[in-house]
Amino acid sequence: MTMPLSKLFAHASRDPLIRELTLDSRQVRQGDLFLAVPGAKVDGRAHIADALSRG
């Protein structure tokens, strides 16, 4: 199931359809939304460029 980004973030400037949410940049595919969250062992923000390159 897809949903518009505006359903998750009301003030989004763009409104692409989001296919899936993921915390793992290695799992990102076209249409996914990567949630870059700092964790205890890995900081997801360090993997934003990788996620963008995957879709």
Secondary structure, DSSP 8 states (H G I E B T S, - for coil): --EEHHHH-TT-S---EE-EEES-GGG--TTEEE---B-SS-BGGGGHHHHHHH-
